[in-house]
Amino acid sequence: MKKRLSLFFLLFFACYSYSLFAVSWQIEPKNKGALFTLNHQSVPIVSADFIGWAANWKWADTKIRSQINNDIQGFKGSVNRLDLKLTGHTSSDKNKQHWQYKIMASKNHPDAIGYGIRFKLKIDSASFEGLAKSPELLSNNTGWRWQISPTEIIELHFSSNISKIHFEKGKKNELRVLFFGPIKRGTYQFDMQLNLVSTSNISLTKKTVVLKDNLEDWYKDQIPWNSSPVDISFLNSSHKPAGKHGFLKADGDALVFDDGTPARFWGANIQASALFKTTNSNIKKQAKRLSRMGFNLVRIHHHDSEWVKPNVFKFSSPKNTLVLNDSSLKKLDWWIKCLEDEGIYIWLDLQVGRAYTAKDGIDNFAEIAKDKNTHLLQGFNYYNKSIQQKIMDFNAAYLNHINHFTKLAYKDNPAIVTTLLLNENDLTHHFGSRLLPNKNVPEHNKIYSADVKQASKRLSLNPKQAWRSWEYGDSKVYLNDAEHRYNQKMLQHLHHLGVNNTLVPGNTWGRMSLASLPSLTDGDIIDAHSYGRKGELTFNPRFRAGFISWLGAAQVTNKPLSVTEWNVEWFPVADRFTTPTYMASIAALQGWDSLMIYGYAQYPLNRVGSGHNYSVYNDPAIMAMMPASALLYRQAHVSEAINTYHFRLTEDDFFGKATNPDTSASLRTLVEQSKINIDLPYGSTLPWLQSHEDEMNASYSPRDPAHHIVNDPNIDFIPPNQEAVISDTKELSRNWIKGIQTINTAKSQIISGKIGQQVIDLRDVRFEIDTPSAVIAVQSLDNKPLSDSTKILISKTARSNPIKKKLSAFLSEPVEGKVIIRAKEGLKLYQLTKKGEKLLKSVKYQNNSYEITLSSNQRSPWLLLKK
């Protein structure tokens, strides 16, 4: 019963929204409704969190449970470190949201720092269009006020006395409210009210959504965890065994094999303990399952991380990372052999999470590790030659290892298509600051400072600015050059070893800007990571960057693009089922080359397991749509975009500003419409960039009306008053107000998002769906248009909730409604189950169409319409 109430609560509360002409407000619950996030034009502009510290700044975590009392949404929780109990409720009225808190302190804490609420403010939101004023405090510690446009004001009031309210460190993007400092035993009451004030009328739209079915009616473990009822392994048939077409290489912005066969990869990560603790028999089963579900690439990841036990290192005594583990290597060998047999290629990482020790022979290790036994050495590897030598020693041992089963060294195996040098380890955005003077690494700072001085002279940079790694400008030019020199050394070593596959130096990840791209061009492929959030289909691209736009910002002109990590966080995101087809469709539109979800499995694949963000193998919300997504992407059911936009910024703009999807309307609004190419700056002071100019010129034809130059990164390319972003092929559309994406091609017709209680017509399919939010795909399996196909796959899924049971992982919501498909006469409807194809009752055929009822009796997410 608790689970049912909790789900009801989320649906009830999440539907409060405000409307002001074209302005869209939404209050989302946090901490089970005890706090909130305020969205403006889909951008989170205010986010509230409980904060608390005992004596000596020891963090005091707040645990909240929820309950519902009629129309008043109640909550209760505790702060154990401060001996606090908290109860309260929230309610709404017109343009106001009100919270009442009752806090009971059972003990005195005279030395406590305090307890209260932190408000994070996005003061630079693109949705303000430069009109917002600075937030300000109200008098007498009563709250704060923020005017975000001439007609819109946010006010937050506390009706009870609070101890303190202030901007943290004087910065206007974070407010802290302390209910009290030192805590005295007793009971306290605090009221908080959020007001949205406008010169125009604002009214609260209150919409209650009630579940149609009890959770008891949801399916338990809707999909088998170690097999696949749906089989699209025919996509891999011409590649069995993987490697038969020769080594992979880059050809402009595409990937091809030695024999000219074009390559496009739909893949997944298998990482950590899944690599080393899965039984051999289950490895073989999973390889077959992956092929049946449409995968043709697996990234072997977290093979070297310290938290993975065992990992690829022997950890001999004394402890070090210098010797490889024979039994672990044999497990990897078996994975590679089984995947090859199923026509699945391998992406091999070299350094991911290797934790170096004092016994590894690293110069000045103690000043880096300080009091720790191990350290990842991120950033330091670019300057410390002893680290570089240990990396090259590992690379040589790993890549020269001969597979027990294929009898090929990893470096000689064409089924291993790509080798990644470093995972999430860069200077330009994340780790360049580790060598600065204030980091107490004097020996490494000497190396860094000397290198800055030498490079500044060579590149005509200002050395007083070039060392300041946290700033844009000359520092980003210098850091790219430092990465480039490291990359060249490592790439030359791999070539010397005889590595024949494509090589990738690193990744763009964690909100990196365009200024971080140049050094990544040292490799054959640009690689990117991006993770989505709840409600991606509702993000307004005029103002808010979705995870797809961060990938578009990585597409360098004339370079293939891989995505070794994509997913949606944090688990379990209720609408995560919309992500696979969304990802596949935009990737096909852009012509990206390889996509890998992170991850297929992180834990041993020996049982059904439990739900996890990075082990999606058992998650119906994700896996049910993987075959549909693979089919759409690998068979190019979605056409590539007609138009190509070249981002061509000056060197000052490219390196001097944080140009990324958060700051660039052009990137946000183009990625779902037309192709994006990021040109590297012409005439760069980096001499090694000048070699790309001929390639960039060759990729752009000024006489071609489909080629366009973008010099301004902040153009809104969506027509005014339009509430949907539509591809220039007219095949893809996403209405962010409705939260619906449609994919409307000859061979794939898909609707996704808040599709319930309406009729949606595509080319050959009419959808009349009752389930409020779901995704349904109707696709040709014989590569013919749907109207001519005699084998049609229907995929459907909605929400899946993780459950804590030993032999069961998920409960999944039935998808109900009606689908009317225009297709050839004489087809029969089957349900695909783990026991095989089950013939369903005859379906109605009239007006050249099949009328198929989707009901809760159809447990499988897959139906097949065929002769």
Backbone hydrogen bonds, N-H to C=O, Kabsch-Sander energy under -0.5 kcal/mol:
donor,donor_aa,acceptor,acceptor_aa,energy
5,L,1,M,-2.3
6,S,2,K,-2.4
7,L,3,K,-2.2
8,F,4,R,-2.2
9,F,5,L,-2.5
10,L,6,S,-1.9
11,L,7,L,-2.0
12,F,8,F,-2.6
13,F,9,F,-2.8
14,A,10,L,-2.0
15,C,12,F,-0.7
16,Y,13,F,-1.6
17,S,205,T,-1.3
18,Y,25,W,-1.3
19,S,203,S,-0.8
20,L,23,V,-2.2
23,V,20,L,-3.2
25,W,18,Y,-2.4
25,W,23,V,-0.5
26,Q,39,N,-1.6
27,I,16,Y,-1.2
28,E,26,Q,-0.6
28,E,37,T,-3.0
30,K,35,L,-2.0
33,G,30,K,-0.8
34,A,31,N,-1.7
35,L,30,K,-2.3
37,T,28,E,-2.3
38,L,46,V,-2.9
39,N,26,Q,-3.2
39,N,37,T,-0.6
40,H,43,V,-2.9
41,Q,24,S,-3.1
43,V,40,H,-1.9
45,I,38,L,-2.6
45,I,43,V,-0.7
46,V,38,L,-1.6
47,S,120,K,-1.9
48,A,36,F,-2.3
49,D,118,R,-2.1
51,I,116,G,-2.3
53,W,114,G,-2.4
54,A,58,K,-3.1
57,W,54,A,-1.0
58,K,55,A,-1.0
59,W,57,W,-0.5
60,A,52,G,-2.9
61,D,59,W,-0.6
63,K,61,D,-0.5
63,K,78,S,-2.7
64,I,62,T,-0.5
65,R,76,K,-4.2
67,Q,74,G,-2.5
69,N,72,I,-2.3
70,N,68,I,-0.5
72,I,69,N,-2.5
73,Q,71,D,-0.6
73,Q,90,T,-1.5
74,G,67,Q,-1.3
74,G,72,I,-0.8
75,F,88,G,-2.5
76,K,65,R,-3.0
77,G,86,L,-3.1
78,S,63,K,-2.3
79,V,84,L,-2.6
82,L,79,V,-1.0
83,D,79,V,-0.5
83,D,80,N,-1.1
84,L,79,V,-2.0
85,K,104,M,-2.1
86,L,77,G,-2.7
87,T,102,K,-2.3
88,G,75,F,-1.8
89,H,100,Q,-1.4
90,T,73,Q,-2.2
91,S,98,H,-2.3
93,D,96,K,-2.1
96,K,93,D,-1.8
97,Q,194,L,-2.0
98,H,91,S,-3.4
99,W,192,M,-3.3
100,Q,89,H,-2.5
101,Y,190,F,-3.2
102,K,87,T,-3.0
103,I,188,Y,-3.0
104,M,85,K,-2.9
104,M,102,K,-0.5
105,A,103,I,-0.6
105,A,186,G,-3.3
106,S,83,D,-2.2
106,S,104,M,-0.6
109,H,183,I,-3.3
112,A,109,H,-1.6
113,I,53,W,-1.2
113,I,54,A,-0.5
114,G,53,W,-1.6
115,Y,180,F,-1.9
116,G,51,I,-2.8
117,I,177,V,-2.3
118,R,49,D,-3.4
119,F,175,L,-3.0
120,K,47,S,-2.8
120,K,118,R,-0.5
121,L,119,F,-0.5
121,L,173,N,-2.4
122,K,45,I,-2.2
123,I,121,L,-1.4
125,S,122,K,-1.4
126,A,543,F,-0.5
128,F,125,S,-1.7
129,E,126,A,-1.3
131,L,128,F,-1.9
133,K,147,Q,-3.1
136,E,145,R,-3.1
138,L,143,G,-2.6
141,N,138,L,-0.6
142,T,139,S,-0.9
144,W,156,L,-2.0
145,R,136,E,-3.1
146,W,154,I,-2.7
148,I,146,W,-0.7
148,I,152,E,-1.5
149,S,152,E,-1.4
152,E,149,S,-0.9
153,I,197,V,-2.7
154,I,146,W,-3.2
155,E,195,N,-2.5
156,L,144,W,-2.6
157,H,193,Q,-2.6
158,F,142,T,-2.9
159,S,191,D,-1.4
160,S,191,D,-0.6
163,S,178,L,-1.3
164,K,178,L,-1.7
166,H,176,R,-2.0
168,E,166,H,-0.5
168,E,174,E,-2.2
170,G,167,F,-2.1
171,K,168,E,-2.2
174,E,171,K,-1.1
175,L,119,F,-2.9
176,R,166,H,-2.9
177,V,117,I,-3.0
178,L,164,K,-3.0
178,L,176,R,-0.5
179,F,115,Y,-2.4
179,F,177,V,-0.6
180,F,115,Y,-1.2
183,I,109,H,-2.3
184,K,182,P,-0.5
186,G,105,A,-2.0
188,Y,103,I,-3.0
190,F,101,Y,-2.5
192,M,99,W,-2.9
193,Q,157,H,-2.5
194,L,97,Q,-3.1
195,N,155,E,-3.2
195,N,193,Q,-0.6
196,L,95,N,-1.8
197,V,153,I,-3.0
197,V,195,N,-0.6
199,T,151,T,-0.9
203,S,19,S,-0.6
205,T,17,S,-2.4
206,K,204,L,-0.7
207,K,205,T,-0.6
209,V,207,K,-0.5
210,V,208,T,-0.5
217,D,214,N,-2.0
218,W,215,L,-1.5
219,Y,812,S,-2.7
221,D,219,Y,-0.5
221,D,810,F,-2.5
232,I,292,R,-2.9
235,L,232,I,-2.0
236,N,233,S,-2.1
237,S,234,F,-0.7
239,H,236,N,-2.4
240,K,237,S,-1.0
242,A,340,E,-2.2
244,K,241,P,-1.5
246,G,243,G,-1.9
249,K,256,V,-2.7
251,D,254,A,-2.9
254,A,251,D,-1.5
255,L,263,A,-0.5
256,V,249,K,-2.5
257,F,261,T,-2.6
258,D,247,F,-1.2
259,D,245,H,-1.7
260,G,257,F,-2.5
263,A,255,L,-2.5
265,F,593,D,-2.5
267,G,265,F,-0.6
267,G,595,L,-4.3
268,A,297,L,-1.5
269,N,597,I,-2.3
270,I,299,R,-2.6
271,Q,601,A,-2.5
272,A,301,H,-1.6
273,S,602,Q,-0.9
274,A,271,Q,-1.5
274,A,602,Q,-0.7
275,L,272,A,-1.8
276,F,272,A,-0.8
277,K,273,S,-2.7
278,T,274,A,-0.5
283,I,279,T,-2.3
284,K,280,N,-1.9
285,K,281,S,-1.7
286,Q,282,N,-2.7
287,A,283,I,-2.3
288,K,284,K,-1.8
289,R,285,K,-2.5
290,L,286,Q,-2.9
291,S,287,A,-1.8
292,R,288,K,-2.4
293,M,289,R,-1.8
294,G,291,S,-1.5
295,F,290,L,-2.4
296,N,266,W,-2.4
297,L,266,W,-0.8
298,V,345,Y,-2.2
299,R,268,A,-2.6
300,I,298,V,-0.5
300,I,347,W,-2.6
301,H,270,I,-1.7
301,H,299,R,-0.7
306,E,353,G,-1.2
308,V,305,S,-1.5
309,K,307,W,-0.6
311,N,313,F,-0.5
312,V,303,H,-2.4
314,K,323,V,-3.0
315,F,323,V,-0.5
325,N,312,V,-2.9
326,D,324,L,-0.7
329,L,325,N,-2.5
330,K,326,D,-2.0
331,K,327,S,-1.5
332,L,328,S,-2.1
333,D,329,L,-2.7
334,W,330,K,-2.0
335,W,331,K,-2.3
336,I,332,L,-2.7
337,K,333,D,-2.6
338,C,334,W,-2.8
339,L,335,W,-2.7
340,E,336,I,-2.6
341,D,337,K,-2.1
342,E,338,C,-0.9
342,E,339,L,-0.8
343,G,340,E,-2.3
344,I,339,L,-2.5
345,Y,296,N,-2.4
346,I,415,A,-2.6
347,W,298,V,-2.7
348,L,346,I,-0.5
348,L,418,T,-2.9
349,D,300,I,-1.3
349,D,347,W,-0.6
350,L,420,L,-2.2
351,Q,421,L,-1.5
352,V,350,L,-0.6
355,A,304,D,-0.5
356,Y,354,R,-0.8
356,Y,375,H,-2.3
358,A,373,N,-0.6
360,D,357,T,-1.7
361,G,358,A,-0.6
363,D,361,G,-0.5
365,F,362,I,-1.3
368,I,364,N,-0.8
368,I,365,F,-0.7
369,A,365,F,-2.9
370,K,366,A,-2.4
372,K,369,A,-2.2
375,H,356,Y,-1.6
380,F,378,Q,-0.6
381,N,377,L,-1.4
382,Y,379,G,-1.2
383,Y,380,F,-1.9
384,N,380,F,-2.7
385,K,383,Y,-0.8
388,Q,384,N,-1.8
389,Q,385,K,-2.1
390,K,386,S,-1.9
391,I,387,I,-2.4
392,M,388,Q,-2.4
393,D,389,Q,-2.4
394,F,390,K,-2.2
395,N,391,I,-2.8
396,A,392,M,-2.3
397,A,393,D,-2.2
398,Y,394,F,-3.1
399,L,395,N,-2.5
400,N,396,A,-1.7
401,H,397,A,-0.5
401,H,398,Y,-0.7
403,N,401,H,-0.6
403,N,408,L,-2.6
407,K,403,N,-1.8
410,Y,401,H,-1.8
411,K,399,L,-2.4
412,D,409,A,-1.4
413,N,409,A,-0.5
413,N,410,Y,-1.2
416,I,413,N,-1.6
417,V,346,I,-1.6
417,V,415,A,-1.1
418,T,346,I,-1.0
419,T,502,T,-2.2
420,L,348,L,-2.3
421,L,504,V,-2.9
422,L,505,P,-1.1
423,N,351,Q,-1.7
424,E,422,L,-0.6
431,F,426,D,-1.7
432,G,427,L,-0.8
434,R,431,F,-1.3
435,L,432,G,-0.8
436,L,433,S,-1.5
439,K,436,L,-1.9
440,N,437,P,-0.8
445,N,441,V,-2.7
446,K,442,P,-1.8
447,I,443,E,-1.4
448,Y,444,H,-2.6
449,S,445,N,-3.0
450,A,446,K,-2.3
451,D,447,I,-2.2
452,V,448,Y,-2.5
453,K,449,S,-2.1
454,Q,450,A,-2.2
455,A,451,D,-2.9
456,S,452,V,-2.6
457,K,453,K,-1.6
458,R,454,Q,-2.0
459,L,455,A,-2.7
460,S,456,S,-0.8
461,L,456,S,-2.5
465,Q,462,N,-1.7
466,A,462,N,-2.7
467,W,463,P,-1.1
468,R,465,Q,-1.3
469,S,467,W,-1.8
471,E,468,R,-2.1
473,G,655,F,-2.3
476,K,473,G,-0.9
477,V,473,G,-1.3
478,Y,474,D,-2.7
479,L,475,S,-2.8
480,N,476,K,-1.8
481,D,477,V,-1.8
482,A,478,Y,-2.4
483,E,479,L,-2.4
484,H,480,N,-2.6
485,R,481,D,-2.3
486,Y,482,A,-1.8
487,N,483,E,-3.1
488,Q,484,H,-2.6
489,K,485,R,-1.6
490,M,486,Y,-2.2
491,L,487,N,-3.1
492,Q,488,Q,-2.3
493,H,489,K,-1.6
494,L,490,M,-2.0
495,H,491,L,-2.6
496,H,492,Q,-2.3
497,L,493,H,-1.7
498,G,494,L,-0.8
498,G,495,H,-0.8
499,V,494,L,-2.2
500,N,411,K,-1.0
502,T,417,V,-1.9
504,V,419,T,-2.4
508,T,527,D,-2.1
509,W,507,N,-0.5
514,L,659,T,-2.5
516,S,513,S,-1.8
517,L,514,L,-2.0
520,L,517,L,-1.3
521,T,517,L,-0.7
521,T,518,P,-1.6
522,D,519,S,-1.5
523,G,520,L,-1.2
524,D,503,L,-3.1
525,I,503,L,-0.8
526,I,560,P,-2.6
528,A,562,S,-1.8
529,H,508,T,-2.1
530,S,565,E,-2.2
532,G,567,N,-3.2
536,E,533,R,-0.9
538,T,535,G,-2.1
539,F,536,E,-1.3
543,F,540,N,-2.0
544,R,540,N,-3.3
549,S,546,G,-0.7
550,W,546,G,-0.8
551,L,547,F,-0.9
551,L,548,I,-0.6
552,G,548,I,-1.9
553,A,549,S,-1.5
554,A,551,L,-1.8
555,Q,552,G,-1.3
556,V,554,A,-1.5
557,T,678,I,-2.1
559,K,556,V,-1.7
562,S,526,I,-2.9
563,V,594,S,-2.5
564,T,528,A,-0.8
565,E,528,A,-1.0
566,W,596,M,-0.7
567,N,530,S,-0.8
569,E,532,G,-2.8
576,R,573,V,-1.7
578,T,575,D,-1.9
579,T,576,R,-1.6
582,Y,578,T,-1.2
583,M,579,T,-3.0
584,A,580,P,-2.7
585,S,581,T,-2.3
586,I,582,Y,-1.9
587,A,583,M,-2.3
588,A,584,A,-2.1
589,L,585,S,-2.1
590,Q,586,I,-2.5
591,G,587,A,-1.5
592,W,587,A,-2.1
593,D,561,L,-2.1
594,S,561,L,-1.2
595,L,265,F,-2.2
596,M,563,V,-2.5
597,I,267,G,-1.8
598,Y,566,W,-2.3
599,G,597,I,-0.6
599,G,614,Y,-0.6
600,Y,269,N,-2.7
601,A,269,N,-1.2
606,N,604,P,-1.4
612,H,615,S,-0.6
615,S,612,H,-1.3
616,V,599,G,-2.2
617,Y,600,Y,-2.1
618,N,615,S,-0.5
619,D,616,V,-2.0
622,I,619,D,-0.9
623,M,619,D,-2.9
624,A,620,P,-1.6
625,M,622,I,-1.0
626,M,623,M,-1.1
629,S,625,M,-2.2
630,A,626,M,-2.9
631,L,627,P,-2.5
632,L,628,A,-2.3
633,Y,629,S,-2.5
634,R,630,A,-3.0
635,Q,631,L,-1.8
636,A,633,Y,-0.8
637,H,632,L,-2.2
638,V,632,L,-0.8
639,S,637,H,-0.5
641,A,589,L,-2.8
644,T,706,A,-3.1
645,Y,675,K,-2.9
646,H,644,T,-0.5
646,H,708,H,-3.4
647,F,645,Y,-0.7
647,F,677,N,-3.2
648,R,646,H,-0.8
648,R,710,V,-2.6
649,L,647,F,-0.6
654,F,650,T,-2.9
655,F,651,E,-2.6
656,G,652,D,-1.6
657,K,653,D,-0.9
659,T,657,K,-1.9
660,N,658,A,-0.8
663,T,660,N,-1.2
664,S,660,N,-1.7
665,A,663,T,-0.6
666,S,713,P,-2.0
667,L,713,P,-0.6
668,R,664,S,-1.8
669,T,665,A,-2.7
670,L,666,S,-1.4
671,V,667,L,-1.4
673,Q,670,L,-2.5
674,S,670,L,-2.5
675,K,643,N,-2.5
677,N,645,Y,-2.6
678,I,555,Q,-2.9
679,D,647,F,-2.2
679,D,677,N,-0.8
684,S,681,P,-0.8
689,L,686,L,-1.9
690,Q,686,L,-0.7
690,Q,687,P,-0.7
692,H,689,L,-2.0
693,E,690,Q,-1.3
696,M,692,H,-2.4
697,N,693,E,-2.6
698,A,694,D,-2.2
699,S,695,E,-1.3
700,Y,696,M,-0.5
700,Y,697,N,-1.0
704,D,701,S,-1.6
707,H,704,D,-2.1
708,H,644,T,-2.3
710,V,646,H,-3.3
711,N,709,I,-0.5
715,I,712,D,-0.5
717,F,715,I,-0.8
722,Q,719,P,-1.4
725,V,734,R,-2.4
726,I,724,A,-0.5
727,S,732,L,-2.3
728,D,673,Q,-2.7
730,K,727,S,-1.9
733,S,742,T,-2.0
734,R,725,V,-2.0
735,N,740,I,-2.5
736,W,723,E,-1.0
736,W,734,R,-0.8
737,I,723,E,-0.9
739,G,735,N,-2.0
740,I,735,N,-1.7
741,Q,752,S,-2.5
742,T,733,S,-2.8
743,I,750,I,-2.7
744,N,731,E,-3.1
744,N,742,T,-0.5
745,T,743,I,-0.5
745,T,748,S,-2.5
749,Q,778,V,-2.6
750,I,743,I,-2.5
751,I,776,I,-2.1
752,S,741,Q,-2.0
753,G,774,A,-2.0
754,K,739,G,-2.0
755,I,753,G,-2.0
756,G,772,P,-2.1
757,Q,769,I,-2.5
758,Q,769,I,-0.6
760,I,758,Q,-0.5
760,I,767,F,-2.3
762,L,765,V,-3.1
766,R,820,I,-2.5
767,F,760,I,-2.8
768,E,766,R,-0.5
768,E,818,K,-3.1
769,I,758,Q,-0.8
770,D,816,E,-2.4
771,T,816,E,-1.5
774,A,753,G,-2.2
775,V,797,T,-2.3
776,I,751,I,-2.4
777,A,795,S,-2.9
778,V,749,Q,-2.2
779,Q,793,L,-2.6
780,S,747,K,-2.5
781,L,791,K,-3.2
782,D,791,K,-0.6
786,L,746,A,-2.7
788,D,785,P,-1.8
789,S,785,P,-1.1
789,S,786,L,-0.7
792,I,865,L,-3.1
793,L,779,Q,-2.6
794,I,863,L,-2.9
795,S,777,A,-2.6
795,S,793,L,-0.5
796,K,861,P,-2.1
797,T,775,V,-2.0
801,N,811,L,-3.0
803,I,809,A,-2.2
805,K,803,I,-1.4
805,K,808,S,-1.0
808,S,805,K,-1.3
811,L,801,N,-2.4
812,S,219,Y,-2.8
813,E,799,R,-2.9
816,E,814,P,-0.6
817,G,854,L,-2.2
818,K,768,E,-2.6
819,V,852,I,-2.8
820,I,766,R,-2.7
821,I,819,V,-0.6
821,I,850,Y,-2.5
822,R,764,D,-3.2
823,A,821,I,-0.7
823,A,848,N,-1.2
824,K,789,S,-0.7
828,K,866,K,-4.3
830,Y,864,L,-2.8
831,Q,838,K,-3.0
832,L,862,W,-2.3
833,T,831,Q,-0.7
833,T,836,G,-2.4
836,G,833,T,-1.9
838,K,831,Q,-2.8
839,L,837,E,-0.6
840,L,829,L,-2.8
844,K,851,E,-0.8
846,Q,849,S,-2.0
849,S,846,Q,-1.3
850,Y,821,I,-3.0
851,E,844,K,-2.5
852,I,819,V,-3.2
852,I,850,Y,-0.7
853,T,851,E,-0.5
854,L,817,G,-2.6
854,L,852,I,-0.5
855,S,853,T,-0.6
858,Q,855,S,-1.6
859,R,857,N,-1.3
863,L,794,I,-2.7
864,L,830,Y,-2.8
865,L,792,I,-3.0
866,K,828,K,-2.6
866,K,864,L,-0.6
867,K,790,T,-1.1
